[in-house]
Amino acid sequence: MRIGELAERTGVSTRSLRYYEQHGLLKARRGSNGYRQYTEDDVKLVSEIRALLAVGFTLEDTRPFVDCLRSGHSTGGSCAESVEVYQRKLAEIDEEIRLLLTRRAEVAAQLAQSCPGCFVRG
């Protein structure tokens, strides 16, 4: 399939697909006419990249998942390198939550000091 069809099937712009290719995450083959050619495997790769980006992973974070799929695994998250990225991302999220809770407590304390009796939802 050509780049336009891959874009349509995955919900990703052709520009994004070219960007993924620039970063080595997607490898287009060239037809005799010079057009990029993709396979069903590429649909799965792009879908994996898109799903990971949607939940906050960086493009570089997706690399182990793409490599895992390319090596023949049925899911991108089934390789040790991918699991490490998942674990690192969860630790980052936990830290963000901790920081947000701390900030929330500080703001609630400032509100309570400024406006005694004001209701703060918790």
C-alpha positions, -999 to +999 in steps of 0.1 A: +000+000+000+011+036-006+016+062+021-018+078+016-036+045+023-014+038+054-022+073+067-059+067+062-059+032+078-040+043+108-054+078+113-019+094+110-009+121+086+015+114+058+037+140+073+038+120+106+046+088+087+075+105+070+087+118+104+085+082+118+106+071+088+131+099+094+136+086+129+140+050+118+107+038+133+091+031+100+109+017+070+093+022+036+102+001+006+102+018-027+083+006-057+097+007-092+079+040-096+098+054-066+067+056-044+069+044-008+053+010-003+041-004+031+027-037+043+002-049+069+030-051+094+035-014+090-001-008+099+005-026+132+038-006+138+021+027+132-009+018+153+015+008+182+034+041+179+001+061+178-013+043+208+019+049+228+021+086+219-015+090+228-008+080+264+022+102+268+052+082+256+078+101+235+087+090+200+120+076+213+101+056+239+083+038+212+115+024+196+117-008+218+080-016+211+086-012+173+117-033+175+098-060+195+071-061+168+097-062+140+113-092+157+081-112+153+064-107+187+026-104+186+027-073+208+052-045+211+051-047+249+062-083+252+099-078+251+121-070+281+132-036+267+095-026+263+087-037+298+116-015+310+101+015+292+067+007+307+082+006+342+101+038+337+070+056+324+049+044+354+076+057+377+075+090+359+037+092+362+039+082+399+063+111+404+040+135+385+011+124+407+031+129+439+041+164+427+005+173+418-008+161+452+019+182+469+010+212+449-027+206+455-022+204+492-002+237+491-029+255+472-056+241+495-036+253+525-033+288+509-070+289+502-078+278+538-056+305+551-070+332+528-106+321+531-114+302+563-145+280+559-142+279+521-150+245+508-121+225+492-131+194+474-107+166+480 
